[in-house]
Amino acid sequence: MDAKEFREFGKAAVDFVADYLENIRDHEVLPTVEPGYLLDLLPKQMPEEPEPWTEVLSDINRVIKPGITHWQSPNMHGYYPTSTSYPSIVGEMLASGFGIIGFSWICSPACTELEVVVMDWLAKFLKLPEHFQHASDGPGGGVIQGSASEAVLVAVLAAREQAVLSCKETHPELSESEVRGKLIAYSSDQSNSCIEKAGVLAAMPIKLLAADEDLILRGDTLRKAIEEDVAAGLIPVICIATLGTTGTCAYDDIESLADVCQALKVWLHVDAAYAGGGFALEECAELRRGLDRVDSLNFNLHKFMLVNFDCSAMWLRDANKVVDSFNVDRIYLKHKHEGQSQIPDFRHWQIPLGRRFRALKVWITFRTLGAEGLRNHVRKHIALAQQFESFVRNDSRFEMVAPQALGLVCFRPRGDNENTTQLLQRLMERKKIYMVKAEHAGRQFLRFAVCGMDAKPSDIEFAWTEIESQLTAHLAEKSLAEVARKPSNVSDLTQHFQMHLANGGGGTHEKSQ
Ligand code: PLP
């Protein structure tokens, strides 16, 4: 493909994406394909001869689009949002155009320096403690990782190596393998699966401590666990707290956890993969309490900052602790400006050697939307979640399971778990909206996350109508089945029907505004 053809293909692709995103509501959010659909549609070998791009693009419509789950649809309410925006898409394209791999400053000075700039911009925007900025006097700074999972793993590995170093000093009688065999880490049973996985990858058990009734992990629980473990000869290394748990967006009590971690010299990491977006808002200032005492934290720009996947910000109070843990060099990686404090070699801050030029899409997004645009985006998601919450609260057939938090509402139809399961199954079969289930203390519930590039109040109304009408249908079917199970006579059935209709077809049900 030459530059002329690339221009044609590229412009057609931009039109394709703009048409797709502009008309995203036309698609059912979930695809209708069965497993293996694409394997059957495509040839078993790549084409021997080149094919025209026009044919490839039309195949994207024909075979790829039918297998897409439309994450950018405002009818997507599963998981947490994965954001994108037009400027971010352009940023991704330009980064591919440069085609660099910025593992050291010399490998593309702009890649490293732009990352330093945008990470400091973001730290200021989120009102993080100053010591997390590269521009601060201390050894702190921020880096862009691919995902929250990577950020957590980096924190866990660095904390582990620091603990091994200090333990070898304080306990010279122990061999290194004896020390490593005693290491232990902590998180809550509400934390994301990536935390437990980081423990597996780091070969260090992570104890998932039971969060309190309100799903929050507090210092008392951590202190008790650590004291028991120390008494048993173990060495506590790190606690990974969460601000915005995946299940219900609960916020661990960072201040009381920091009290314990500081007193017992345990690394404190905060996973704020989703809720970090709230740090930017004055009305969410509470969320930032205690962050001045944590060693590291992560926040996914691809969840809440309109920057597309993958883009996960991580800040370190003392980056040297990570660099010292991961610094493995070769002669071909060296350059003459190495070691200068204002130009970090970010390869030592991460797991892979190669680095994508992610800062470019961040910079383009931040400049074209501005801080106010980003704050408005977070505020809009909160307002839409509040709109949904009011629908739930005004319908007596439903109950809230946890307080609405940022763009997430956790709710369930009253009654046994079967109602939740059946309602979700109906919604999944209809494919008009997508939600996922969660469970706490034996109670299953639904998570309604505000998602999509441009969700509107009418989308929330659409989702609510879908949910409440499907509950109506489920309850009607359920009561019919109950009558059918014990039909004493025909008049029982008639009476049951009459009662059902008198109740508006679906139990006590006050429609909200
Ligand atoms: N932490 C929390 C609280 C999350 O909700 C998620 C994913 O939704 C993750 C971590 C994992 O994020 P990633 O896919 O970026 O690794």
Residues whose N, C-alpha, C, O or C-beta is under 5 A from the ligand:
A	BS01	PLP	Y80 S147 A148 S149 N192 C194 G244 T245 T246 D271 A273 Y274
